Amino acid sequence: MLNGVTPEFENRLRGLVDAAAFRADTAPYFTEPRGRWQGQGLVVAPADTIAVAAVVTACAQARVAIVPYSGGTGLVGGQIMEDGPAPVVLSLERLTKIRAVYPSENVLVCEAGVILAHVQQAAEDVDRLFPLSLASEGSARIGGLLATNAGGVNVLRYGNARALCLGLEVVRPDGTIWHGLTRLRKDNTGYDLRNLMIGAEGTLGIITAAALRLVPRPVQIGAALLAVPSPQAALDLLAMAGAQIGDGLSAFELMHRQGLDFLAEVGPEVRQPFETIPAWSVLIDLGLPASGDPDAALERLFADAFDAGLVSDGVIARSAAQRQALWDIRENIPEANRRIGSIASHDIALPLSAVPDFIAQAEVALRALGDMRINCFGHLGDGNLHYNIFPAKDRARGADDALRPAVQKMIHDLVAALDGSVSAEHGIGRAKVGDLQLYGDPAKLAMLRAIKDALDPQGIMNPGVILPQR
């Protein structure tokens, strides 16, 4: 059994770390973006790795649970512990040093509390690119992004967070520190502990620093928004774009008309380039070397796709401002969704060829459950869809929340039937523990449990995340 934080234990922690580590205003740490969970506990923000280790050691000795807290942007409740003995909520917000940058190696070493946008800027300052990019990059922190193996819009070209990390510094559940901040590209000395920690959602240890992989900045960039008649046409366009552009294809985002309708209905205000919003559209982003011509590549792609019946209209950005205007449409869809208020949101992954079948079958099944609006958008290039369900326009926000369990089960059942995943880039957290148990391979679940028990035998690290709490 785990113990809760007591006044005596709090006093013990106050003797281990500086007074500035303790947060009197705990409300921001006990809520999450959708307001569906309410947390509890003692919030502590150590100033450095040594202080993190001291807190973890004390928690291990007292059998007090630890909930790691990064930027608080997670959408599956991994940073919120509602039930059970009061935990220590261990915030990384003060671990904000960029320790070193090695431009010739394309490596940046930083602490886990550094905000993603600051890492991107530090890379730009040495004419490099850190290509992890997502809507919450102004507040999401590196530790949480690695702990959830975050994705974003550039996975098609650069991979998930896992592919952008070379080494880690981690405080283990007993308080010892694993000094794994290697900058090596090749290291075959045993098990890959780095990749074990990435995606573990704070259940195996606390990431305190990381060696991140940078890449050369593309010299020529371009973007286009193309209207397509169907998801299948979008998939065929992706194949055509890959054949013509190759590695220069950075992002390929699918958007349904409903998302653009939401922008027009509730904002944020963005300029929409089509006089009539198409049923489906694709945002394509390119990054080419100095010899490349993104406009010519996009014009050729549009012409060939138009001749093949894959596109009916399109806009090619002719400046950086126009490119950003196109991306503003895609990046503001999540905020419009939030303002409408979903019945159920789904972060799913599917084999690419199964995407059109899923979209068609899911719509039919949802119509049988009731009158709802569907906003399907996401990273088609890597098979990751955000499939979100909203009340009909004349229905009040929250009026149909009772449908959430049935909607989620129907969607996840269909995803499983098509050999997909119920978590593409947001993680399992606490929200999807039951889904993992229901759809996960028994052998996989047994291995996950064996790893958890071996590395965290007391079960103090983010209990109830990924696996059910014992």
C-alpha positions in Angstrom: 0.0 0.0 0.0 1.1 3.5 -0.8 1.1 6.2 1.8 -0.2 9.8 1.4 1.7 13.0 2.1 1.5 13.9 5.7 2.5 17.1 7.5 5.5 15.2 8.9 6.6 14.1 5.4 6.1 17.6 4.0 8.4 18.9 6.7 11.0 16.3 5.7 10.9 17.5 2.1 11.2 21.1 3.2 14.5 20.1 4.8 15.8 18.6 1.6 15.0 21.3 -1.1 14.8 25.1 -1.1 11.7 26.9 0.0 11.1 28.2 -3.6 10.3 24.6 -4.6 6.9 24.5 -2.9 3.8 25.8 -4.6 1.1 27.5 -2.6 -1.2 28.0 -5.6 -1.8 24.4 -6.6 -4.9 24.9 -8.8 -2.9 25.0 -12.1 -1.4 21.6 -11.3 -4.6 19.9 -10.4 -6.5 20.6 -13.7 -6.0 19.5 -17.2 -6.9 21.1 -20.6 -10.3 19.5 -20.9 -11.3 19.9 -17.3 -12.3 16.2 -16.9 -10.0 15.3 -14.0 -9.2 17.1 -10.7 -5.9 16.3 -9.0 -4.5 16.4 -5.5 -1.3 16.3 -3.6 1.8 18.3 -2.6 3.3 20.3 -5.5 7.1 20.4 -5.4 9.3 22.0 -8.1 13.0 21.1 -7.4 15.6 23.3 -8.9 18.0 20.7 -10.4 18.6 17.0 -10.9 20.2 16.5 -7.5 17.1 18.0 -5.8 14.8 15.8 -7.9 16.8 12.8 -6.7 16.5 13.9 -3.1 12.7 14.2 -3.4 12.4 10.8 -5.1 14.6 9.1 -2.5 12.4 10.5 0.3 9.3 9.3 -1.5 10.7 5.9 -2.1 11.7 5.6 1.6 8.2 6.7 2.7 6.3 4.8 -0.1 4.7 8.0 -1.3 3.5 8.2 -4.9 5.0 10.6 -7.4 3.2 12.2 -10.2 5.7 13.9 -12.6 4.4 17.2 -14.0 5.8 18.8 -17.1 3.9 21.4 -19.2 0.4 20.2 -18.1 -0.7 19.9 -21.8 -1.4 16.2 -21.8 -4.9 15.1 -22.8 -5.1 11.6 -21.2 -4.8 12.5 -17.5 -1.2 11.3 -17.1 -0.4 14.4 -15.0 -3.5 14.1 -12.8 -4.0 11.6 -9.9 -7.6 12.0 -8.6 -7.9 9.1 -6.3 -5.9 7.3 -3.6 -3.4 8.7 -1.0 -2.2 12.2 -1.8 1.0 12.1 -3.9 3.9 14.4 -4.5 3.3 16.2 -7.8 6.8 16.8 -8.9 7.0 19.7 -11.4 9.9 20.1 -13.8 9.3 23.8 -14.4 12.5 25.0 -12.8 14.8 22.6 -14.8 15.1 25.1 -17.7 18.8 25.2 -18.6 20.1 24.5 -22.1 23.3 22.9 -21.0 25.2 22.8 -24.3 24.8 23.1 -28.0 27.0 21.3 -30.5 26.2 22.6 -34.0 28.9 20.5 -35.7 27.4 17.4 -34.1 23.7 18.5 -34.6 23.1 18.0 -30.9 21.5 20.1 -28.1 21.6 19.1 -24.5 18.9 20.6 -22.3 17.0 20.0 -19.0 13.5 18.5 -19.0 11.7 21.7 -18.1 12.7 23.6 -21.2 9.7 24.6 -23.2 9.7 23.2 -26.8 9.6 26.6 -28.4 12.7 27.6 -26.6 14.5 24.5 -27.8 13.4 25.4 -31.4 14.7 28.9 -31.0 18.1 27.7 -29.5 18.4 25.4 -32.6 17.6 28.3 -34.9 20.2 30.5 -33.3 22.9 28.1 -34.6 21.2 27.6 -38.0 19.7 24.3 -37.1 16.2 22.9 -36.8 14.7 20.9 -33.9 11.8 19.5 -36.0 9.3 18.4 -33.2 6.4 20.7 -33.8 2.9 20.7 -32.3 0.1 23.1 -31.3 1.2 23.3 -27.6 4.9 24.0 -28.3 4.6 27.3 -26.5 3.9 25.5 -23.2 4.8 21.9 -23.6 8.1 20.9 -22.0 10.8 18.5 -23.2 10.5 16.0 -20.3 6.8 15.5 -20.9 7.2 15.4 -24.7 9.7 12.6 -24.4 7.8 10.8 -21.6 4.8 10.6 -24.0 6.8 10.1 -27.2 5.0 13.1 -28.7 4.4 13.3 -32.4 3.2 16.4 -34.1 3.1 17.5 -37.7 6.6 16.6 -38.9 6.6 12.9 -38.0 6.3 12.0 -41.7 9.8 13.3 -42.3 11.6 13.4 -38.9 9.9 10.8 -36.7 8.4 11.0 -33.2 10.2 12.5 -30.2 11.9 9.1 -29.8 13.7 9.6 -33.1 15.0 13.0 -32.0 16.6 11.9 -28.7 20.1 10.5 -28.4 20.5 10.3 -24.6 18.8 10.9 -21.3 19.5 11.7 -17.7 16.9 10.0 -15.5 16.1 9.8 -11.8 15.2 6.2 -11.1 12.4 5.2 -8.7 14.9 4.6 -5.8 16.4 8.1 -6.3 19.6 7.1 -8.0 20.5 8.9 -11.2 21.1 7.3 -14.5 23.7 9.4 -16.4 22.8 8.5 -19.9 23.3 11.8 -21.7 25.2 10.3 -24.5 25.6 12.1 -27.8 26.4 8.9 -29.7 24.5 7.8 -32.8 25.7 4.2 -32.3 25.9 2.5 -28.9 25.2 -1.3 -28.7 26.2 -1.8 -25.1 23.2 -3.6 -23.8 19.5 -2.9 -23.6 18.2 0.4 -25.1 17.3 2.1 -21.8 16.7 5.4 -23.5 13.9 4.1 -25.6 12.5 2.3 -22.6 12.1 5.6 -20.7 10.8 7.5 -23.8 7.0 6.8 -23.9 6.9 5.4 -20.3 4.9 8.4 -19.2 6.8 8.8 -15.9 6.1 5.3 -14.7 9.7 4.1 -14.7 11.6 7.2 -13.7 11.7 11.0 -14.2 13.5 12.4 -17.2 15.6 15.4 -16.0 17.7 16.1 -19.1 18.0 15.0 -22.7 20.5 15.1 -25.6 18.4 16.1 -28.6 19.1 15.5 -32.3 19.1 18.6 -34.5 18.9 18.7 -38.3 20.0 21.1 -41.0 17.4 23.8 -41.7 15.8 23.4 -45.1 16.8 26.3 -47.3 13.8 26.3 -49.5 10.3 25.8 -47.9 6.8 25.8 -49.3 3.3 24.9 -48.6 0.0 24.3 -50.4 -3.6 23.7 -49.4 -5.3 21.4 -51.9 -9.0 20.4 -52.1 -9.5 16.7 -52.5 -12.8 14.8 -53.1 -12.3 12.1 -50.5 -9.9 10.5 -48.0 -8.9 7.9 -50.6 -8.0 10.7 -53.0 -5.9 12.2 -50.2 -4.1 8.9 -49.7 -3.4 8.6 -53.4 -2.1 12.2 -53.4 0.2 11.3 -50.6 1.7 8.5 -52.7 2.1 10.8 -55.6 3.7 13.5 -53.5 6.1 10.9 -52.0 7.1 9.7 -55.4 7.7 13.2 -56.8 9.2 15.0 -53.8 10.7 12.2 -51.7 12.4 13.2 -48.4 11.5 16.8 -49.0 7.9 16.1 -47.9 7.8 17.4 -44.3 4.1 17.3 -43.5 0.8 16.0 -45.0 -2.2 17.0 -43.0 -5.8 15.9 -43.7 -8.7 18.2 -42.7 -12.4 17.7 -43.0 -14.8 20.6 -43.7 -16.2 20.4 -40.2 -13.0 21.8 -38.7 -13.0 24.8 -41.0 -16.7 25.3 -40.3 -15.9 25.4 -36.6 -13.2 28.1 -37.2 -15.9 30.2 -39.0 -18.4 29.5 -36.2 -16.4 30.2 -33.1 -13.0 31.3 -34.1 -10.1 31.7 -33.8 -10.3 34.1 -36.7 -8.2 32.9 -39.6 -8.4 33.7 -43.3 -9.8 30.7 -45.2 -8.6 30.6 -48.8 -11.5 28.8 -50.4 -14.7 30.7 -51.2 -16.6 27.4 -50.6 -15.0 25.2 -48.0 -14.3 21.8 -49.6 -15.4 18.5 -48.1 -11.8 17.5 -47.6 -8.5 19.3 -47.9 -4.8 18.5 -47.5 -2.1 20.8 -46.2 1.3 19.9 -47.7 4.6 21.3 -46.4 8.0 21.0 -48.1 11.5 21.6 -47.1 14.2 21.4 -49.8 17.9 22.1 -50.2 19.2 25.3 -51.8 18.9 23.8 -55.3 15.2 23.0 -54.8 12.2 24.9 -56.0 9.2 24.2 -53.7 6.8 26.3 -55.8 7.7 24.4 -59.0 7.4 21.1 -57.1 4.0 22.0 -55.7 2.8 23.3 -59.1 3.8 20.0 -60.8 2.1 18.0 -58.1 -1.1 20.0 -58.4 -1.1 19.7 -62.2 -0.6 15.9 -62.1 -3.0 15.4 -59.3 -5.7 17.5 -61.1 -5.3 15.5 -64.2 -5.7 12.3 -62.2 -8.9 13.6 -60.5 -7.3 13.8 -57.0 -7.6 17.5 -56.5 -10.2 20.1 -57.6 -8.7 23.4 -56.3 -5.7 24.6 -54.4 -3.6 27.4 -53.0 0.2 27.5 -53.1 1.9 29.8 -50.7 4.0 32.4 -52.4 5.6 33.9 -49.3 6.5 33.0 -45.7 3.4 34.9 -44.6 1.1 33.0 -46.9 2.6 29.7 -45.7 2.0 30.7 -42.1 -1.5 31.7 -43.0 -2.2 28.2 -44.3 -0.7 26.6 -41.2 -2.8 28.9 -39.0 -5.8 27.1 -40.3 -4.6 23.7 -39.3 -3.0 24.8 -36.0 -6.2 26.6 -34.8 -8.6 23.7 -35.3 -7.8 22.2 -31.8 -8.7 25.6 -30.2 -12.0 25.8 -32.2 -12.7 22.2 -31.0 -12.2 23.3 -27.4 -14.6 26.2 -27.8 -17.3 23.9 -29.2 -16.8 21.2 -26.6 -16.5 17.6 -27.8 -18.6 14.6 -26.7 -15.6 12.4 -27.3 -12.1 12.9 -28.7 -9.9 10.1 -30.2 -6.2 10.0 -30.9 -5.9 7.0 -33.1 -3.4 5.4 -35.6 -4.3 3.2 -38.5 -2.5 1.5 -41.4 -2.5 4.0 -44.2 -4.6 1.9 -46.5 -7.2 1.4 -43.8 -7.8 5.2 -43.2 -10.6 5.6 -45.9 -12.4 2.5 -44.7 -12.3 3.6 -41.1 -13.7 7.1 -41.9 -16.5 5.6 -43.9 -17.4 2.9 -41.4 -17.2 5.1 -38.4 -19.5 7.7 -39.8 -22.2 5.1 -40.5 -21.9 3.7 -37.0 -22.0 7.1 -35.4 -25.2 8.1 -37.3 -26.8 5.0 -35.7 -26.0 6.4 -32.3 -27.5 9.9 -32.8 -27.1 13.2 -34.5 -23.6 14.4 -34.0 -20.9 16.4 -35.9 -17.7 14.7 -36.8 -14.4 16.6 -37.1 -11.8 14.3 -38.5 -8.3 15.8 -39.1 -4.7 14.8 -38.5 -1.4 13.6 -39.7 -2.4 11.5 -42.7 1.3 11.0 -43.6 1.8 8.8 -40.6 -1.7 7.4 -40.2 -2.6 9.5 -37.1 -6.1 10.8 -37.0 -7.8 13.0 -34.5 -11.4 11.8 -34.7 -13.5 14.1 -32.6 -17.3 13.9 -32.1 -19.4 17.0 -31.2 -23.0 17.7 -30.4 -25.3 18.8 -33.2 -25.3 22.5 -33.8 -28.6 23.1 -32.0 -27.5 21.1 -29.0 -26.0 22.7 -25.9 -22.4 22.0 -24.9 -22.3 18.9 -22.7 -25.9 17.9 -23.5 -24.7 14.6 -25.1 -21.8 13.7 -22.8 -23.7 10.6 -21.7 -23.0 9.2 -25.1 -19.2 9.4 -24.6 -18.7 5.8 -23.4 -20.7 4.3 -26.3 -19.0 6.5 -28.8 -15.5 5.8 -27.6 -16.1 2.0 -27.5 -17.5 2.0 -31.0 -14.5 4.0 -32.4 -11.9 2.0 -30.5 -13.5 -1.3 -31.4 -13.4 -0.3 -35.1 -9.7 0.8 -34.8 -8.8 -2.5 -33.2 -10.6 -4.4 -35.9 -8.6 -2.5 -38.6 -5.2 -3.3 -36.8 -4.8 0.2 -35.5 -3.9 1.8 -32.2 -6.2 3.7 -29.7 -3.2 5.9 -28.8 -1.2 7.4 -31.6 0.7 10.3 -30.0 -1.0 11.3 -26.7 -0.1 8.3 -24.6 -2.2 6.0 -22.4 -2.3 8.2 -19.3 -5.1 7.3 -16.9 -7.8 7.8 -19.5 -6.9 4.8 -21.7 -5.7 2.2 -19.2 -8.9 0.2 -19.7 -8.5 0.4 -23.5 -4.9 -1.0 -23.3 -6.1 -3.9 -21.2 -9.0 -4.6 -23.6 -7.2 -4.3 -26.9 -3.6 -5.0 -25.9 -1.8 -8.3 -26.7 -1.6 -10.4 -23.5 2.1 -11.1 -24.0 2.7 -7.3 -24.4 0.8 -6.6 -21.3 2.7 -9.2 -19.3 6.0 -7.7 -20.5 4.9 -4.2 -19.6 4.0 -5.4 -16.1 7.3 -7.2 -15.7 9.3 -4.1 -16.6 7.2 -1.9 -14.3 7.6 -4.3 -11.4 11.4 -4.7 -12.0 12.2 -1.0 -12.2 9.6 0.3 -9.8 8.9 -2.5 -7.4 7.1 -0.2 -4.9 4.8 1.2 -7.6 5.4 4.8 -6.6 6.0 6.2 -10.1 2.9 7.7 -11.5 0.7 4.9 -10.3 -2.4 4.1 -12.4 -0.8 5.3 -15.6 -0.4 2.8 -18.5 -1.1 -0.2 -16.2 -3.7 -0.6 -13.5 -2.5 0.2 -10.1 -1.9 -2.9 -8.0 
